[in-house]
Amino acid sequence: MKIRTKRLAAAGLAAVVAIGLAPAAAISAGHGDDDVTLSLLHNNDGESALSSDEYELPSGANLTIGGIAAFAAVMDREIADARSQGNSVLTVYAGDSFLASPALNCSAPSTKDSTQTVYDAVAQGMMEYDVHILGNHEFDFGTNFLKRFIEGVTAQSGKSSHKFISGNMDFSKNADLAALATAGTLGTSYTHTDPVTGEVFGVVSAMYPDLPTVSSPGTAEVTTRNIADTAVVVQAQIDALTAAGVNKIILVSHLQNSANDRELVSLLEDVDVAVAGGGDELLQAPLGRYAKWKMLPGDRDDVEGNYPLIARNKSGMIVPMVTAKGNYNYLGRFDVKFDSEGHVKGWDADSYPRRVIVKDAVSEAVGATDAVVEDAAIRAASTTPVTTCTDALATTIIASTTLDLDRSRPAMRNAESAMGNLATDSQLYSYNLVAEELSLPTENVIAVQNGGGLRQNGGDDFPKAGTDNISMEDVYNFMPFANKEVVFVEMAPEDVRSLLERSAAVAQSSNGAFLQIAGAKATFDASYTAQVLADDEDSITVEGNRVRTFTLDDGTEIIKDGEIVAGAPDITVTTNAFIGAGGDGYPAFAKYTPVQIGPDYADALKRYLQSFPVGASGYPEIPASSIYSGTDGRVTLIGY
């Protein structure tokens, strides 16, 4: 095998640029006997969307789209097509292969060492994936469930050597994952030898450096804290592969958005192609037989860029970068040609994300010739039992409302919202039920909840649009993470101010760290200094002074004119265990010992909803005249 030298001179660079600008011509011209074409099949952010969905067409008919059983059929079709052309094939999953949701709850993710089937793992293990790259959501339920997921994938026939990689993570100190790393199931990079063509490809990888602030990896350590550090680690992987004679290198990372991947590529040498995970970005090919109409209806106006995007490496050379919209709606296919030295010569203009449509009378009527028959085995082993499980949740009605309640991402993450108030009020209600019994303070108590923990799995409306009854499925869609409710007893006013300063620093930024509040009111003013965290987000470098007022509901002033009021009392804070452990950048909690007081925040919401008087529906009902018909000034934003 020939070891390549990829740091080309200026003349070579000009040739690569020309290829990048004219991929269709480049791949059709000058085919050499030693040229290699790789069909790179990729997806990301499936996020437990195992069941298909329906899209209402202008005719009123419902087109069935997505779902992992249909997605698997699309993958099988594309593999067969690539093989018929003599191509090498590499299939990669670029992270977030499951997500907290009613569907995932059917796999009992929060029950340690449960023997319940992990349905995402079963389905993915039955598919022709070559390598999984870990995403941030793989750690949302801790490493014990991730171990169960990995073992569920590898338990499938022929999957015993399947690899999971994350280039900037160390699993050696984690009791759940260390043995998998020692056995080689978990690693940092992957060498793929195509079983048909014999061609060899190297896959390097990277995890989002801020993983500890957005998920719960525990003692599974992210070894880098920023993109620059990550580049050093990934370059070492690349250099090891090229030194071993691997001359075609694919970077597959999970860095939350393609901008971060572009930055990483700009710091690297010898990467040929990049696959970005975590951004859920919709790209489409600008050329070829399949124009932009070859997308799912409803997506045609949401394209965020060309497929592929063009990144440049440290030497300024072009690196094609691809990604795909998630939830098993699209399978990316990138047909890229390499010369004998492993340099990219071009890519097929018919490279584009393949949409996922289920074959039925409606798809035939609209001429969707690319519709597929769902994989029956995957449907039976995964989709059907999950549907049965979630249907039971959907029919378990616990309350009702006539209000239009907005639980959209902007509503949860940017400012005070009615649903955020409902969530924190439920935590305060849950606290008050047990405070006396547990000898906890009953005065000067507030609840806070990070907006990132309040989700949109069931859409932007709560409950689902067009319905008034609230089911357990609605509750789990909104609060899916099994976050335990914990209490920090009698925090000093200075530390509570620090929590609020973090929230004030990210208000209106769509950052999941913004706090919804119960039991108090606050004013944030953007004209003052924002709090700044250290790179590791475990400490504060600039405290900030955007919190101008903070007053408890009984009128006790804690902060006035930006200063802590003399004699202000300590405050007891109830919240979820994720931010209580410093998640989303809240290091002030670290000085205190949490007290767990309840199962999880979804149960708190259920109890609170069932405390309302029974309405005309026959269920406890949120009154139309309640405070949740709007907001009540808990967080006032000035100058944002």
C-alpha positions in Angstrom: 0.0 0.0 0.0 1.4 3.4 -1.0 1.8 6.1 1.7 0.6 9.3 0.3 2.0 12.8 0.6 -1.0 15.2 0.6 0.6 18.6 1.3 0.6 19.6 -2.4 2.5 22.4 -4.1 0.7 25.4 -5.6 0.1 23.7 -9.0 -1.6 20.8 -7.3 -3.7 23.2 -5.2 -5.0 24.9 -8.4 -6.1 21.5 -9.8 -8.0 20.7 -6.6 -9.8 24.0 -6.6 -10.9 23.4 -10.2 -12.3 20.0 -9.2 -14.2 21.6 -6.4 -15.8 24.1 -8.7 -16.8 21.6 -11.3 -17.5 18.3 -9.7 -19.6 16.8 -12.5 -17.0 17.4 -15.2 -14.2 16.2 -13.0 -15.6 12.8 -12.2 -16.6 12.0 -15.7 -13.2 12.9 -17.2 -9.9 11.1 -17.3 -10.8 7.9 -15.5 -7.7 6.0 -14.7 -7.3 2.3 -14.0 -6.2 3.1 -10.4 -9.0 5.5 -9.6 -11.4 4.6 -6.8 -15.0 5.8 -6.4 -16.4 5.7 -2.9 -20.1 5.9 -2.2 -20.2 7.5 1.2 -23.6 6.9 2.8 -24.2 8.9 5.9 -26.9 10.2 8.3 -27.0 11.9 11.7 -29.5 12.9 14.4 -31.9 10.0 14.0 -32.9 10.8 17.5 -35.3 7.9 18.1 -37.7 8.9 15.3 -38.3 5.2 14.7 -41.9 5.6 13.4 -42.9 7.1 10.1 -44.7 10.4 9.9 -47.4 11.9 7.7 -47.2 15.0 5.6 -50.5 16.5 4.4 -50.4 17.3 0.7 -52.4 20.1 -0.9 -54.9 17.5 -2.0 -55.6 16.5 1.6 -54.0 13.1 1.2 -51.3 12.1 3.7 -47.8 11.2 2.3 -46.0 8.8 4.7 -42.4 9.8 5.2 -39.4 8.9 7.3 -39.2 6.2 9.9 -36.3 3.8 10.4 -37.8 0.9 8.6 -38.2 2.9 5.4 -34.8 4.5 5.9 -33.2 1.1 6.1 -34.8 0.2 2.8 -33.4 3.3 1.2 -29.9 2.4 2.6 -30.2 -1.1 1.1 -31.2 0.3 -2.2 -28.3 2.8 -2.4 -25.8 0.1 -1.3 -27.0 -2.2 -4.1 -26.9 0.7 -6.6 -23.3 1.7 -5.6 -22.2 -2.0 -5.8 -23.7 -2.3 -9.3 -21.4 0.6 -10.4 -18.3 -1.1 -8.9 -18.0 1.5 -6.1 -16.6 1.0 -2.7 -19.1 1.7 0.1 -18.8 3.2 3.5 -21.8 3.8 5.8 -21.4 6.1 8.8 -23.7 7.3 11.5 -22.6 10.8 12.6 -24.0 10.8 16.1 -27.2 11.4 18.1 -28.5 7.9 17.3 -31.1 8.2 20.0 -32.9 11.0 22.0 -34.9 11.4 25.1 -38.6 11.0 24.0 -41.6 8.9 24.6 -40.2 6.4 22.0 -36.9 6.1 23.9 -38.7 5.8 27.2 -40.0 2.5 25.9 -36.4 1.2 26.2 -36.3 2.1 29.9 -33.2 4.4 29.5 -33.1 5.6 33.1 -33.3 2.2 34.7 -29.8 1.0 35.5 -28.8 -2.3 34.0 -32.4 -2.9 32.7 -32.9 -5.9 30.5 -35.5 -4.0 28.5 -34.9 -4.1 24.7 -33.2 -1.0 23.4 -35.2 -0.5 20.2 -33.0 2.0 18.6 -30.1 -0.4 19.0 -32.0 -3.3 17.5 -32.9 -1.4 14.4 -29.5 0.1 13.9 -27.8 -3.2 14.5 -29.9 -4.8 11.8 -28.7 -2.2 9.3 -25.5 -2.1 7.2 -23.6 0.5 9.2 -19.8 0.3 9.2 -19.1 2.7 12.1 -21.0 4.9 14.6 -19.6 8.2 15.8 -20.8 9.2 19.2 -23.0 12.3 19.6 -23.8 14.4 22.6 -27.3 12.8 23.1 -25.7 9.4 23.5 -24.7 10.5 27.0 -28.1 12.1 28.1 -29.0 9.1 30.3 -25.4 8.5 31.4 -23.0 5.9 30.4 -24.9 2.9 31.7 -27.6 3.3 29.0 -25.0 4.0 26.4 -23.3 0.7 27.2 -26.7 -1.0 26.8 -27.2 0.7 23.5 -23.8 -0.3 22.2 -24.2 -3.9 23.3 -27.7 -3.9 21.7 -26.1 -2.9 18.4 -23.3 -5.4 18.6 -25.5 -8.2 19.7 -27.1 -8.3 16.2 -25.8 -11.0 13.9 -22.5 -10.1 12.3 -22.1 -7.0 14.4 -19.6 -8.3 16.9 -16.8 -6.2 15.5 -18.8 -3.0 14.9 -17.0 0.1 16.0 -18.1 3.2 17.9 -15.6 6.1 17.8 -15.0 9.5 19.3 -11.6 10.9 18.7 -11.3 13.3 21.6 -12.7 11.1 24.4 -11.1 8.9 27.0 -13.3 6.0 28.4 -10.6 4.4 30.5 -11.9 5.7 33.9 -15.6 4.9 33.2 -16.9 1.7 34.8 -19.5 1.2 32.1 -17.4 1.9 29.0 -13.8 1.0 29.9 -14.2 -2.7 29.0 -15.7 -1.8 25.6 -12.8 0.4 24.9 -10.3 -2.3 25.9 -12.1 -4.7 23.7 -11.8 -2.3 20.8 -15.6 -1.7 20.4 -15.0 1.9 21.5 -12.2 3.8 19.9 -10.9 7.0 18.4 -10.6 6.2 14.7 -11.6 3.4 12.3 -9.9 1.7 9.4 -12.4 0.4 6.9 -11.5 -2.2 4.3 -14.2 -2.6 1.7 -15.2 -6.3 1.6 -15.8 -6.2 -2.2 -13.2 -3.8 -3.6 -10.5 -4.2 -1.0 -10.0 -0.5 -0.9 -9.0 1.0 2.5 -10.4 4.2 4.0 -9.6 5.8 7.3 -12.3 7.5 9.5 -11.3 10.0 12.2 -13.7 11.6 14.5 -14.4 14.3 17.1 -16.9 15.1 19.8 -18.3 18.5 20.7 -15.8 19.8 23.3 -18.5 21.3 25.5 -20.1 17.8 26.0 -20.0 18.0 29.8 -22.2 21.2 29.8 -24.8 19.8 27.4 -25.0 16.2 28.5 -24.0 13.7 31.2 -20.8 11.8 30.3 -19.7 11.4 33.9 -16.2 9.9 34.0 -16.1 9.5 30.2 -13.8 12.4 29.6 -13.7 14.8 26.7 -10.0 15.5 26.3 -10.3 18.8 24.5 -12.0 22.1 25.5 -12.2 23.9 22.1 -11.9 23.4 18.4 -8.2 24.2 18.3 -7.4 21.6 20.9 -9.6 19.1 19.1 -7.6 19.7 15.9 -4.4 18.7 17.5 -5.9 15.4 18.7 -7.6 14.7 15.3 -4.4 15.5 13.4 -2.6 12.9 15.4 -5.2 10.3 14.4 -4.8 11.3 10.7 -1.0 11.2 10.9 -1.2 7.7 12.5 -3.4 6.4 9.6 -1.3 8.0 6.9 1.8 6.6 8.4 0.2 3.2 8.3 -0.4 3.6 4.6 -4.1 4.7 4.6 -4.4 7.4 2.0 -8.1 8.2 1.9 -9.2 10.0 5.1 -12.8 10.8 6.1 -13.5 13.1 9.0 -16.8 12.3 10.7 -17.6 14.5 13.7 -20.4 15.6 15.9 -19.7 19.3 16.6 -23.3 20.6 16.7 -23.2 22.6 13.4 -21.3 22.7 10.2 -19.6 26.0 11.1 -17.7 24.2 13.9 -16.7 21.4 11.4 -15.5 24.0 8.9 -13.3 25.5 11.6 -11.9 22.1 12.5 -11.2 21.3 8.9 -9.3 24.6 8.5 -6.9 23.5 11.2 -6.2 20.1 9.7 -4.1 18.5 6.9 -4.7 15.4 4.9 -8.5 15.2 5.3 -10.2 14.3 2.1 -13.9 14.5 2.9 -15.8 15.7 6.0 -19.2 14.6 7.4 -20.8 16.9 9.9 -23.2 15.7 12.6 -25.4 17.5 15.1 -26.6 20.5 13.1 -29.6 18.8 11.4 -28.9 21.0 8.4 -30.7 20.5 5.1 -28.4 20.6 2.1 -29.2 19.8 -1.6 -27.1 19.3 -4.8 -27.2 22.3 -7.1 -26.5 20.1 -10.2 -27.4 16.8 -11.7 -30.5 14.9 -12.8 -32.0 15.3 -9.4 -32.7 18.9 -8.8 -34.1 20.6 -5.7 -37.5 19.2 -6.1 -36.1 15.8 -5.1 -36.9 16.6 -1.5 -39.6 15.9 0.9 -42.5 18.2 0.5 -42.4 21.0 3.1 -38.6 21.1 2.9 -38.1 22.8 -0.4 -37.8 26.3 1.0 -35.6 25.2 3.9 -32.3 24.4 2.1 -29.3 25.8 4.1 -26.7 25.3 1.4 -25.3 23.2 -1.4 -24.4 19.5 -1.1 -21.5 19.3 -0.6 -20.4 22.4 1.3 -16.9 23.6 0.5 -14.4 23.8 3.4 -10.7 24.4 3.1 -7.9 22.8 5.1 -4.9 24.4 6.7 -3.2 24.7 3.3 -6.2 26.2 1.7 -7.1 23.0 -0.2 -10.8 22.2 -0.8 -12.4 19.6 1.4 -16.0 18.7 0.4 -18.2 18.6 3.5 -21.6 16.9 3.7 -24.4 16.5 6.3 -28.1 15.6 6.2 -31.3 16.5 7.9 -32.1 14.0 10.6 -35.0 12.0 12.0 -34.5 9.4 9.3 -35.9 11.7 6.7 -32.8 11.6 4.5 -29.8 9.3 3.7 -26.9 11.3 2.4 -25.0 9.8 -0.6 -21.8 11.3 -1.7 -20.0 9.6 -4.6 -16.4 10.8 -4.5 -13.5 9.8 -6.7 -9.9 9.4 -5.6 -6.8 8.9 -7.7 -4.2 6.3 -6.9 -2.5 8.6 -4.4 -5.7 9.1 -2.5 -6.3 12.7 -3.7 -9.9 13.7 -4.4 -10.4 14.1 -8.2 -14.1 15.1 -8.0 -17.5 13.9 -7.1 -20.7 12.9 -8.9 -23.2 15.6 -9.5 -25.9 13.1 -8.6 -24.6 13.1 -5.0 -27.4 14.4 -2.8 -29.4 13.3 0.3 -32.0 10.6 -0.7 -35.4 11.3 0.8 -37.3 8.7 2.6 -40.9 8.0 1.4 -43.0 4.9 2.1 -44.4 3.2 -0.9 -48.2 3.2 -0.9 -51.2 4.4 -2.9 -50.5 8.1 -2.1 -46.8 8.0 -3.0 -47.7 6.3 -6.3 -50.4 8.8 -7.1 -48.0 11.7 -6.7 -45.3 10.0 -8.8 -42.8 9.4 -6.0 -40.9 6.7 -7.9 -38.2 6.6 -5.2 -40.6 5.5 -2.5 -39.7 2.2 -0.8 -41.3 -0.7 1.0 -40.4 -0.6 4.7 -38.0 -3.2 5.9 -40.4 -5.7 7.5 -37.9 -7.2 9.9 -36.9 -3.9 11.4 -40.5 -2.7 11.6 -41.5 -5.9 13.5 -38.5 -5.8 15.9 -38.4 -2.1 16.6 -41.1 0.2 15.2 -44.1 -1.9 16.0 -43.3 -2.5 19.7 -42.4 1.2 20.2 -45.6 2.3 18.5 -47.6 0.0 20.8 -45.8 1.5 23.8 -46.3 5.2 22.8 -49.9 4.6 21.8 -50.5 3.6 25.4 -49.0 6.8 26.6 -51.0 8.8 24.1 -54.3 7.4 25.4 -53.4 8.0 29.1 -55.1 11.4 29.6 -54.1 13.2 32.8 -55.4 16.8 32.4 -56.8 19.2 29.8 -56.5 22.8 28.7 -58.2 25.3 26.4 -55.2 27.6 26.3 -52.7 27.9 23.4 -49.5 26.9 25.2 -46.3 27.6 23.2 -43.4 25.2 24.0 -41.3 26.1 20.9 -37.6 26.3 21.1 -37.5 30.1 21.0 -40.1 30.3 23.8 -38.2 27.9 26.1 -34.7 29.3 25.5 -34.9 33.0 25.1 -37.2 34.6 27.7 -39.9 33.9 30.2 -42.7 31.8 28.8 -46.0 30.5 30.0 -44.9 26.9 29.5 -41.6 27.6 31.3 -43.7 29.1 34.1 -45.8 26.0 34.2 -42.7 23.8 34.3 -41.1 25.6 37.2 -44.4 26.0 39.1 -44.7 22.2 38.9 -41.3 21.8 40.5 -42.1 24.3 43.2 -45.4 22.4 43.8 -43.6 19.1 44.0 -41.1 20.6 46.5 -43.8 22.0 48.7 -45.5 18.5 48.9 -42.5 17.0 50.7 -40.6 20.0 52.3 -42.0 19.6 55.8 -41.7 15.8 55.8 -38.1 16.0 54.7 -37.4 18.9 57.2 -36.5 21.3 54.3 -37.1 25.0 54.4 -40.6 26.3 53.6 -39.6 29.9 53.1 -37.4 31.7 50.6 -37.7 28.9 48.0 -37.4 29.2 44.2 -37.4 26.8 41.3 -35.3 27.1 38.2 -35.3 25.1 35.0 -33.0 25.3 32.0 -34.8 25.9 28.7 -32.8 23.2 27.0 -34.4 20.5 29.1 -37.9 21.5 27.8 -38.3 20.0 24.4 -40.4 20.1 21.2 -40.6 16.4 20.4 -44.4 16.6 19.9 -44.3 19.9 18.1 -44.5 23.5 19.2 -47.9 23.2 20.8 -48.7 21.8 24.2 -50.7 19.6 24.0 -50.5 18.6 20.3 -52.2 21.1 18.0 -55.9 20.6 17.7 -56.3 18.8 21.0 -57.2 19.9 24.5 -56.5 16.8 26.4 -53.0 16.4 27.9 -51.6 12.8 27.8 -48.6 11.3 29.3 -47.1 11.3 25.8 -47.4 15.1 25.8 -45.7 15.3 29.2 -42.8 13.0 28.1 -42.5 14.9 24.8 -42.0 18.1 26.8 -39.9 16.7 29.6 -38.2 13.6 28.2 -34.9 13.4 30.0 -35.8 11.7 33.3 -34.1 14.6 35.1 -34.4 14.0 38.9 -35.7 17.0 41.0 -33.0 18.1 43.4 -32.8 20.8 46.1 -29.9 23.0 47.1 -30.7 24.2 50.6 -30.0 27.8 51.7 -27.7 29.0 49.0 -26.0 32.3 49.7 -27.5 35.3 47.8 -24.2 35.8 46.0 -24.4 32.3 44.6 -28.0 32.6 43.5 -27.0 35.9 41.8 -24.3 33.9 40.0 -26.9 31.5 38.7 -29.1 34.4 37.4 -26.1 36.1 35.8 -25.5 33.0 33.7 -29.1 33.1 32.6 -28.9 36.8 31.9 -25.7 36.3 29.8 -27.5 33.8 27.4 -31.0 35.5 27.3 -32.2 35.8 23.7 -29.4 33.6 22.4 -31.3 30.4 22.0 -28.9 28.8 24.4 -30.4 26.0 26.4 -28.9 27.5 29.6 -31.5 30.2 30.0 -33.5 29.7 33.2 -37.3 29.7 33.6 -38.1 30.7 37.2 -40.8 30.2 39.8 -41.1 31.8 43.2 -39.4 35.1 42.3 -39.1 37.9 39.7 -35.9 39.2 38.1 -34.8 42.0 35.8 -31.9 41.5 33.3 -30.3 44.5 31.6 -28.1 43.8 28.5 -26.4 47.2 28.7 -24.4 45.9 31.7 -21.5 43.3 31.7 -22.4 39.7 30.9 -21.0 36.8 32.9 -18.2 34.9 31.2 -17.2 31.3 31.9 -13.8 29.7 31.6 -13.3 27.4 28.6 -14.1 24.4 30.7 -17.2 26.1 32.0 -16.3 24.9 35.5 -15.5 28.3 36.7 -16.3 32.0 36.2 -13.8 34.4 34.8 -16.1 37.5 34.7 -19.0 37.5 37.2 -21.2 40.0 35.3 -23.7 42.5 36.6 -26.7 42.2 34.3 -29.1 41.1 37.1 -30.5 44.4 38.3 -33.4 43.2 40.5 -34.4 40.0 42.1 -37.4 39.8 44.4 -39.0 36.8 46.0 -42.8 36.4 45.6 -43.4 37.4 49.2 -41.8 40.8 48.4 -38.4 40.1 49.9 -35.8 42.0 47.9 -32.6 40.1 47.3 -31.0 42.3 44.6 -31.8 46.0 44.0 -30.0 48.3 41.6 -27.6 45.5 40.8 -26.5 45.0 44.4 -27.3 42.4 47.0 -29.6 44.0 49.6 -28.1 44.1 53.1 -29.5 41.3 55.3 -30.9 39.3 52.3 -31.7 35.8 53.4 -30.2 32.6 52.0 -32.4 31.0 49.3 -33.3 27.3 48.7 -33.3 26.4 45.1 -35.0 23.4 43.6 -34.1 22.4 40.1 -33.2 19.4 37.9 -30.2 17.2 38.5 -28.6 18.1 35.2 -27.9 21.8 35.9 -27.5 20.9 39.5 -24.4 19.0 38.5 -23.1 22.0 36.6 -24.7 21.2 33.2 -25.3 24.2 30.9 -22.6 26.1 32.7 -23.8 26.5 36.3 -20.6 26.0 38.5 -22.2 27.9 41.4 -24.1 24.7 42.4 -20.8 22.9 43.1 -20.4 24.5 46.5 -23.5 22.8 47.8 -24.7 19.2 48.3 -28.0 18.4 46.4 -30.9 16.6 48.1 -33.0 14.5 45.8 -36.7 15.0 46.5 -38.6 13.3 43.7 -38.5 10.9 40.8 -38.1 13.3 37.9 -39.4 16.5 36.5 -42.1 14.9 34.3 -43.7 13.3 37.4 -43.6 16.8 39.0 -45.5 18.2 36.0 -48.0 15.3 36.1 -48.7 15.9 39.8 -49.2 19.6 39.3 -51.5 19.2 36.3 -53.6 16.8 38.3 -54.0 19.3 41.1 -56.2 21.6 39.0 -60.0 21.4 39.4 -61.9 19.1 37.1 -63.2 20.9 34.1 -65.9 20.3 31.6 -63.7 17.7 29.9 -63.9 15.5 33.0 -60.2 15.9 33.6 -58.3 18.4 35.8 -58.2 21.5 33.6 -55.8 24.5 33.4 -58.2 27.4 33.8 -58.6 29.7 30.8 -58.2 32.6 33.2 -55.0 31.3 34.8 -51.6 32.9 34.8 -50.6 30.6 32.0 -52.8 32.5 29.6 -49.7 34.7 29.3 -46.6 35.6 31.2 -46.5 37.3 34.6 -43.3 39.3 34.6 -41.0 36.7 36.2 -38.1 37.7 33.9 -38.0 41.2 32.5 -35.4 41.7 29.7 -34.1 45.2 29.0 -32.0 46.0 25.9 -31.8 42.5 24.5 
